[in-house]
Structures are given as C-alpha cells and as structure tokens.
Amino acid sequence: MNEKVTVAVDAMGGDHAPAVEVAGAVAACRQWGIDIVLVGDQERLRAELGKHEVSGLGVSVHHASEVVGMHDSASDAVRKKKDSSIRVAFDLVKQGRAHAVVSAGNSGATMAAGMFVLKRVRGIERPAIAAIMPNLVNETMVLDAGGNVDCRPRHLARFGLMGAVYSHKVLGKERPRIGLLSNGEEESKGNELTRETHALLRQSVIDLFDYVGYVEGRDIYNGSVDVVVCDGFVGNVVLKTSEGLAEALASMLRREMSGSLLAKVGYLFARPAFKRFRRKIDYAEYGGAPLLGIAGTGMICHGGSNEKAIANAIRLAAEYIRKNVNQTLEKALVEIMATEAAAEMADDPAANGN
C-alpha cells in the first residue's frame, strides 16, 4: 500500500488527554508524514493545537461530543455513547475517512467499539490485545493481554496464529516461535484449558510458525520464544507485573546511584548504558498494543501514555496498514480452516460414506 495513511486518534481517552494525544499526533505527522484526525471536543482540541506549529501538517479535528470514562462498561460505551470519541474514531475508519484508530482510553470499550463497528476477521471469534515486551534479544509478543478473561482452547489457538502473523509481518521474525504459557514445561503441567490448547497448537500444520510447547513466565524475557499465548486474565497480570517491576527497577537504580559520591561518579560513566536500559524497558518505545482480529486496525495505548507513546502507536498503526497484516491473517485463516475441515471429514465416517 503506497497511498498516504490516515490515523484517527481518540484524543479524549487517556489520563492526560488531550494534551499528550495532540502532541504525539503532531510529532508523528511531522516525523513520519502520517495524516492525523484528532477526534474529540473540537474547542479543546483546537486550543491544544494552537500550542504547536502545525502549518503544512496533515492534522485535522473531527468533533465528538461524548467521552468514554475508564469505569464505563464496554457494552454501554458502544451502544449508549454513540458520539463518543472512541466510537466516532472507528466510524471514520468504517466510512473510509481513516485507516486506523489509536486510543489510550478504556481498553474494553476500544475493543468493543472495534468489533461492533468494524466486525471481526473471518475465522476469529475473539480479537486479542497483543502486548509487545522486551527480552534479552529483541521483543516478545504476549496475547491476550486483557481483552478476554474467559477463553476456550480454540480461542487461544487463534491467538497464537494472529501473533505469528504479526510477528512475521511487522516485527520481522522469519518463522516465529510460539509458546503456550503454563506453570511448567513438562507435558503433565497446565490445566484443562492449556492442555487442550496445547493439543490444538501441536496439531497445526500451518507452515508459518514453530510451536515449541509449554513455556514459563521467564521465557517471556529470555528470548527463547517470539509469541506467548495465554488468556486475558493471566496476560493482564503478566503485563501489569512487568510494568511495575520495570518502574521499581528504574527507581531502585536511581536511588542507588545517588547514594554516595562514588556511586554518582560511577553513574556519570555508566549513564549512556542506563539510558539504553531505560529505553529498552520503556513501554513508550513500543507505542501501543495492536488489537488483533478486528476487520480493521486499532492500537490500544496505556492510559498513562506520554507524547512519545502516542506518536509511536501512530507509527505502528501506519506500519500495520502498509504491511497488509489483516490480509495476511485472513489468508492464513482460510488455510487453517480448510485444513481443519479436511481433518474433521477424515475423522467422521459418516462424511466419508462409511
């Protein structure tokens, strides 16, 4: 896709809205040439835009009179707040006036709006939030990171497929390695959900990824796997624990580095390394978590996102569009559904006339 990409930004949803959304949008437009539609209260957005030099930039404003709060239920937000900034942003994609949505607002409402307005990719029952986390080599994708608390084995198996497609197309992994998060690597570990999912993934014949079996929490960070599959309850606990640990480590390091004169001198020499470390664990560097499985493009950002995070989420959304991730996913799903149907017929004597 060579045409210009336009991203609709829910400018009212984050903890620091609309200031960081506007600043991030302006930065993304200036740096990567991505056109932006800021969706929300037009008076507030135009006032915020007035603080930036936007002459010649492709940044516009589309009015939305309602805002979805963090405590609003997802279903009510979609059905009752039809003029909310989240809902209107997805409407713009449906109308062809934008290609993707970026939101730092209510993640449940964002997922619900994406499904309600754009529907799902054929073959996907449950879209998933895919969190990108740093490891010792590059990055690991964990999904679902909070969108689906109660899952069935076939849902988790589809999460693995979606993660593999994204890792291959966007993250550049030649043949992604998929692991199923469990409480041990042994075949006897896990619960009913993981054991049934393990069987489904092991039987997959799609020539797109390598399934490595059960993995443990430490494997998310050691670089031994590219995609880690789990339900949204577990994935969200993993994500929030990781964020808390990263913040605690950074705080501990700062405190230790200011503890003595010798430590302060050492910090002066080690400062470049500490900056690289901080950049490695900073979620803002990764932007947003792609919402995989909707028939369109959506990026969900952390509620406390800063300007850099919003800008990087916009960049990621444009990359998703340009690399035709959804088209690749649909093609892979057609192949896997055909394979599954053939296997069912082979196992069904009635279908073979026996």
HELIX and SHEET records of a PDB file:
HELIX    1   1 ALA A   19  TRP A   32  1                                  14    
HELIX    2   2 GLN A   42  LEU A   49  1                                   8    
HELIX    3   3 ALA A   74  LYS A   80  1                                   7    
HELIX    4   4 SER A   85  LYS A   94  1                                  10    
HELIX    5   5 SER A  107  LEU A  118  1                                  12    
HELIX    6   6 PRO A  153  LYS A  169  1                                  17    
HELIX    7   7 GLU A  192  GLN A  203  1                                  12    
HELIX    8   8 GLY A  217  ILE A  220  5                                   4    
HELIX    9   9 GLY A  232  MET A  257  1                                  26    
HELIX   10  10 LEU A  261  ILE A  281  1                                  21    
HELIX   11  11 TYR A  283  GLU A  285  5                                   3    
HELIX   12  12 GLU A  307  ARG A  322  1                                  16    
HELIX   13  13 VAL A  325  ASP A  347  1                                  23    
HELIX   14  14 ALA A  350  ASN A  352  5                                   3    
SHEET    1   A11 VAL A  59  HIS A  63  0                                        
SHEET    2   A11 ASP A  35  GLY A  40  1                                        
SHEET    3   A11 THR A   6  ASP A  10  1                                        
SHEET    4   A11 ALA A 100  SER A 103  1                                        
SHEET    5   A11 GLY A 298  ILE A 300  1                                        
SHEET    6   A11 ALA A 289  LEU A 292 -1                                        
SHEET    7   A11 ALA A 128  PRO A 134 -1                                        
SHEET    8   A11 GLU A 139  LEU A 143 -1                                        
SHEET    9   A11 VAL A 227  VAL A 229  1                                        
SHEET   10   A11 ARG A 177  LEU A 181  1                                        
SHEET   11   A11 ASP A 210  VAL A 215  1                                        
END                                                                             
